Amino acid sequence: MPILAFLRDNAPWLTAGVLLTFLSSFGQTYFISVFAGEIREGFGLSHGEWGGIYTLGTTASALVMVWAGGLTDHFRVRVLAPIVLLLMTAACLSMALNPVWWLLPLVIFALRFTGQGMMSHLAVVAMARWFIASRGKALSIATLGNSVGESLLPLIFVSLLIFHDWRVLWVAAAVMALIGIPLLLLLLRRERTPQSWAQTSQSLGMDGRHWTRSQTLRHFLFWFMIPALLGPSAFNTAFFFHQVHIAEIKAISHVELVAMFPLYTVVGIGAMVLSGWALDRLGTARLLPFMQLPMVVAFTLFAFSEGPVMLILGFVFLALTTGANSTLPNAFWAEFYGTAHMGSIKAMAAAIMVFGSAIGPGLTGLGIDLGLAIEAQFLLIASYFVFTSVMMAIGVTRARPQLSLTS
């Protein structure tokens, strides 16, 4: 189908996906970390203490995601999403009004669960289930909302911090989340039905069947994928989480650093669209093993950068994987394991990714406190992505013959 006709015929559902991923921004690290300096100063926290709180809250959200993510197999998006947005509104208000440090883990849990967890999960499960032949295009279009949020919100809110108290800005975030509810209900007046779609879809997985979550957990490929699921969420999150510290050691202002985010977003969108186009034609099996190699280059550049040029180039390579990571892994679960139980299967993957985003800031924050420079940590991270690429190549190569049995 020509792209313009595809956009026209599916506009309400694609726009709903964009809105969901955009509103997930308020629970994403790139937004929360904008306020890292103010939060640490306001509550008297070190880098390690703030990272530990973030790890605790995010880990708890990952555990709850294992159960909550499976709700997408039983309820429509138009039912679940407004509930999640109400919870997100309350979470943003809690950050604005919280007076004590010991409630921060609960606030972080609420933000991460509703934003990075459920809002993102609702969007990608809906796109992967509602679209088959055009799954790549649908995923790449829907995740544009996250790209827009990542590009614009940090820059806007860092600029607003110059004139407004950080707690007032969290109230503004709560208002934006609340406004999203009527917009989403308007778009999904004629929502497709996930239950019937899952039952009638011919998008089967390996061996020509739909896999359950327990069967997926017993299959070797799932375990070969775990390092790759952990990596981007852990270390992308760590990079953006420590953006204030990185700006300091690179001798640039925080505003100068976040001003690089729009380029990162533009390249990420290009990689996302290209990967969506490629997976519709080539499938995830051919593309997945190469997805994280640009991260090796990115973190090596971040380690050795001494000025804005190398930082910008690092953002370009980081964006190549970030863009592809928006489409390829989400399509992978549907292609290899089918769509009937995709909500519960993807919930496990989402929980692993959320857990990765929990341990990344904690580990790197502890490293900073112990005297391990962030540049040295970046080199270790680059080595980790060499390992994940090898693991994906081995796992996918072993599993590909089972795809040939799909009817």
C-alpha positions in Angstrom: 0.0 0.0 0.0 1.4 3.5 -0.9 2.5 5.3 2.3 0.0 8.2 1.8 -2.9 5.8 1.4 -1.7 3.8 4.4 -1.6 7.0 6.5 -5.0 8.1 5.3 -6.8 4.8 5.9 -5.3 4.2 9.3 -4.9 7.7 10.6 -6.9 7.4 13.9 -5.1 4.3 15.1 -1.6 5.5 14.0 -2.3 8.9 15.7 -3.4 7.2 18.8 0.0 5.3 18.8 1.9 8.5 18.4 -0.1 10.1 21.2 0.6 7.1 23.5 4.3 7.2 22.9 4.5 10.9 23.3 2.7 10.9 26.6 5.1 8.1 27.8 7.8 10.9 27.9 6.8 12.0 31.4 8.0 8.6 32.7 11.1 8.3 30.5 14.6 9.0 31.8 15.3 11.7 29.3 12.5 13.8 30.9 13.0 12.9 34.5 16.7 13.5 34.3 16.2 17.1 33.3 15.4 17.7 36.9 18.2 15.6 38.3 20.2 18.5 39.6 17.2 20.1 41.3 16.1 16.8 42.8 19.6 16.0 44.2 20.0 19.5 45.6 16.4 19.7 47.0 16.7 16.4 48.8 20.5 16.4 49.5 21.3 13.3 47.5 24.6 12.2 45.9 24.9 10.8 42.4 24.9 7.2 43.9 22.0 7.9 46.2 19.8 9.4 43.5 20.8 6.5 41.1 19.9 4.0 43.8 16.5 5.6 44.4 15.9 5.5 40.6 17.0 1.9 40.5 14.7 0.9 43.3 11.6 2.6 41.9 12.3 1.4 38.3 13.0 -2.2 39.4 9.6 -2.3 41.2 7.9 -1.0 38.1 9.6 -3.8 36.1 8.2 -6.4 38.4 4.7 -5.1 38.2 4.9 -4.9 34.4 5.2 -8.7 34.2 1.6 -8.9 35.4 0.1 -5.6 34.2 1.5 -5.9 30.6 -0.6 -9.0 30.1 -3.8 -7.0 30.5 -3.4 -5.9 26.9 -4.4 -9.5 25.9 -7.8 -9.0 27.5 -8.7 -5.3 27.4 -8.9 -2.7 24.7 -6.4 0.2 24.6 -9.3 2.7 24.9 -10.1 1.1 28.3 -6.6 0.7 29.7 -4.9 3.9 28.4 -7.2 6.4 30.2 -6.6 4.6 33.5 -2.9 4.6 33.0 -3.0 8.3 32.1 -4.9 9.1 35.3 -2.3 7.3 37.2 0.4 9.2 35.3 -1.3 12.5 36.2 -1.2 11.5 39.9 2.5 10.5 39.6 3.5 13.9 38.1 1.6 15.7 40.8 3.3 13.5 43.4 6.7 14.6 42.1 5.6 18.2 42.3 4.2 18.0 45.9 6.5 15.4 47.5 8.3 17.0 50.5 10.6 14.1 51.7 13.3 12.0 50.0 12.0 8.6 51.3 8.9 8.9 49.1 11.0 9.4 46.0 11.2 5.6 45.2 7.4 5.4 45.2 7.1 8.5 42.9 9.8 7.1 40.6 7.9 3.8 40.5 4.7 5.5 39.5 6.3 7.6 36.8 8.3 4.7 35.3 5.4 2.2 35.5 2.9 4.5 33.8 5.3 6.1 31.4 8.1 3.9 30.3 6.2 0.8 31.2 2.5 0.8 30.3 2.1 3.7 27.9 4.9 2.4 25.7 3.7 -1.2 26.0 0.2 -0.3 25.0 1.4 1.5 21.9 3.7 -1.2 20.6 1.4 -4.1 21.3 -1.5 -2.4 19.6 0.6 -1.6 16.5 2.1 -5.0 16.3 -1.3 -6.7 16.7 -3.4 -4.4 14.5 -1.0 -4.5 11.5 0.7 -7.5 9.9 2.0 -6.8 6.4 2.6 -3.1 7.4 3.8 -3.8 10.9 7.1 -2.1 10.4 5.6 1.1 9.1 3.0 1.1 11.8 5.6 0.7 14.6 7.9 3.3 13.1 5.1 5.9 12.8 3.6 5.2 16.2 7.0 5.6 18.0 7.4 9.0 16.4 5.7 10.4 19.5 8.5 9.2 21.7 11.0 10.8 19.3 9.2 14.1 19.4 9.1 14.0 23.1 12.7 13.1 23.4 13.7 15.9 21.1 11.5 18.8 22.3 10.5 18.2 25.9 14.1 18.3 27.5 15.0 21.4 25.6 11.7 23.1 26.5 11.8 22.2 30.1 15.5 23.0 30.6 14.8 26.4 29.2 11.7 26.8 31.5 13.8 25.9 34.5 15.6 29.2 34.1 12.4 31.1 34.9 10.2 28.6 36.9 10.5 26.4 39.9 11.0 22.7 38.9 7.9 21.6 40.9 5.7 23.9 38.9 6.9 22.3 35.7 5.8 18.9 37.0 2.3 20.3 37.5 2.4 21.3 33.8 3.4 17.7 32.9 0.4 16.4 34.9 -2.0 18.8 33.0 -0.6 17.5 29.7 -1.1 13.9 30.7 -4.7 14.7 31.7 -5.5 16.4 28.4 -4.4 13.3 26.6 -7.4 11.3 27.9 -10.2 12.9 25.9 -7.9 13.1 22.8 -7.2 9.4 23.0 -10.9 8.5 23.5 -11.7 10.6 20.4 -9.2 8.8 18.3 -10.3 5.4 19.4 -14.0 5.7 19.0 -13.8 2.9 16.4 -10.9 1.0 18.0 -10.0 -2.4 16.6 -10.6 -5.3 19.0 -7.4 -6.9 20.3 -9.2 -10.1 21.4 -10.8 -11.0 18.1 -7.8 -9.7 16.2 -5.5 -12.1 18.2 -7.9 -15.0 17.6 -8.3 -14.6 13.8 -4.8 -13.2 12.9 -2.7 -15.4 10.6 0.5 -13.8 12.0 1.8 -17.1 13.5 5.2 -17.6 15.1 7.9 -20.3 14.8 6.7 -23.8 13.9 3.5 -22.2 12.5 1.8 -21.6 15.9 1.1 -18.9 18.5 3.5 -19.3 21.5 2.4 -18.8 25.1 4.5 -16.9 27.6 5.6 -20.1 29.4 6.6 -21.7 26.1 8.5 -18.6 25.1 10.4 -18.7 28.4 11.5 -22.3 27.8 12.8 -21.5 24.3 16.5 -20.8 23.9 16.1 -17.7 21.7 14.4 -15.7 24.5 17.5 -16.2 26.7 19.9 -15.2 23.9 17.9 -12.0 23.5 18.1 -10.9 27.2 21.5 -9.2 27.0 20.3 -7.2 24.0 17.0 -6.3 25.8 18.9 -5.0 28.8 21.6 -3.1 27.0 20.0 -0.1 25.3 17.5 0.5 28.1 20.3 0.3 30.7 22.9 2.4 29.1 20.8 4.8 27.0 19.0 5.5 30.3 22.3 5.9 32.1 23.6 8.4 29.6 20.6 10.6 29.7 20.2 10.1 33.5 23.7 11.6 34.0 23.3 14.4 31.4 23.9 17.1 34.0 27.2 15.4 35.1 28.3 14.7 31.5 27.8 18.3 30.6 30.0 19.3 33.6 32.9 16.9 32.7 32.7 17.8 29.0 32.9 21.5 30.0 29.7 22.5 28.2 26.5 23.9 29.6 23.4 21.7 30.2 21.5 23.7 27.6 24.2 23.2 25.0 24.0 19.4 25.6 20.3 19.2 25.4 20.4 21.3 22.2 22.1 18.3 20.6 19.0 16.2 21.3 17.0 17.4 18.2 19.7 16.1 15.9 19.7 12.8 17.8 16.0 12.7 17.3 16.1 13.5 13.6 18.6 10.7 13.0 16.7 8.4 15.2 13.5 9.0 13.2 15.4 8.3 10.0 16.7 5.1 11.4 13.3 4.2 12.7 11.6 4.7 9.4 14.3 2.9 7.5 14.3 0.0 9.8 10.5 -0.2 9.6 10.7 -0.2 5.8 13.5 -2.9 5.9 11.8 -5.2 8.3 8.6 -5.3 6.2 10.7 -6.5 3.3 13.5 -8.5 4.9 12.1 -9.6 8.3 13.7 -9.1 11.7 15.9 -12.2 11.5 18.2 -10.6 8.9 18.4 -7.2 10.6 18.4 -7.9 14.3 22.1 -9.0 14.9 23.4 -5.7 13.4 21.1 -3.4 15.4 23.3 -2.6 18.3 26.7 -2.3 16.6 26.3 1.5 16.3 26.2 1.7 20.1 29.8 0.4 20.1 30.9 3.4 18.1 28.6 5.8 20.0 30.0 5.0 23.5 33.6 4.9 22.2 33.1 8.5 20.9 31.5 9.6 24.1 34.5 8.2 26.0 37.1 10.1 24.0 35.2 13.3 23.1 36.8 16.5 24.1 34.4 18.9 22.4 31.0 19.2 20.9 31.9 17.7 17.5 32.7 14.2 18.8 29.7 14.4 21.1 27.4 15.2 18.2 28.9 12.4 16.2 28.3 10.1 19.2 24.6 11.1 19.2 24.3 10.2 15.5 25.5 6.7 16.1 23.5 6.4 19.3 20.4 7.4 17.3 20.9 4.7 14.7 20.4 2.0 17.3 17.7 3.9 19.2 15.7 4.3 16.0 16.0 0.7 15.0 15.3 -0.4 18.6 11.9 1.3 18.3 10.7 -1.1 15.6 12.9 -4.3 15.3 12.5 -5.8 18.8 8.8 -5.1 18.9 8.2 -6.8 15.5 10.6 -9.6 16.5 8.1 -10.9 19.2 5.2 -11.1 16.8 7.3 -12.6 13.9 9.0 -15.3 16.0 6.3 -16.0 18.7 3.0 -15.0 17.1 0.4 -12.4 18.2 -2.2 -14.4 20.2 -0.3 -14.0 23.5 1.8 -11.0 22.5 0.7 -8.9 25.4 2.0 -11.2 28.0 5.1 -12.1 26.1 5.9 -8.5 25.3 5.2 -7.7 29.0 8.1 -10.0 30.0 10.4 -8.3 27.5 9.2 -4.9 28.7 9.9 -5.9 32.3 13.5 -6.8 31.3 14.0 -3.5 29.5 12.5 -1.6 32.4 14.8 -3.5 34.8 17.7 -2.6 32.5 16.8 1.1 32.8 16.8 0.5 36.6 20.2 -1.0 36.9 21.9 1.4 34.4 21.7 4.6 36.4 22.3 2.8 39.7 25.5 1.1 38.4 26.9 4.1 36.7 26.0 6.4 39.6 27.8 4.0 42.0 30.8 3.9 39.7 31.0 7.7 39.8 30.8 7.8 43.6 33.5 5.1 43.8 35.8 7.2 41.5 35.3 5.3 38.2 35.1 8.1 35.6 32.1 8.0 33.3 34.4 8.0 30.3 36.0 4.7 31.5 32.5 3.3 32.0 31.6 4.3 28.4 34.4 2.0 27.1 33.1 -0.9 29.2 29.6 -0.2 27.8 30.9 -0.3 24.2 32.4 -3.7 24.9 29.1 -4.9 26.3 27.3 -4.1 23.0 29.9 -6.2 21.1 28.8 -9.1 23.3 25.0 -8.5 22.8 25.5 -8.4 19.0 27.3 -11.8 19.1 24.6 -13.3 21.3 21.8 -12.1 18.9 23.6 -13.5 15.9 24.0 -16.9 17.4 20.4 -17.1 18.7 18.7 -15.8 15.6 20.8 -18.1 13.3 19.8 -21.1 15.4 16.1 -20.2 15.4 15.6 -19.0 11.8 14.9 -22.6 10.4 11.8 -22.7 12.7 10.4 -19.7 10.9 10.3 -21.6 7.6 7.6 -23.8 9.2 5.3 -20.9 9.7 2.1 -21.2 7.6 
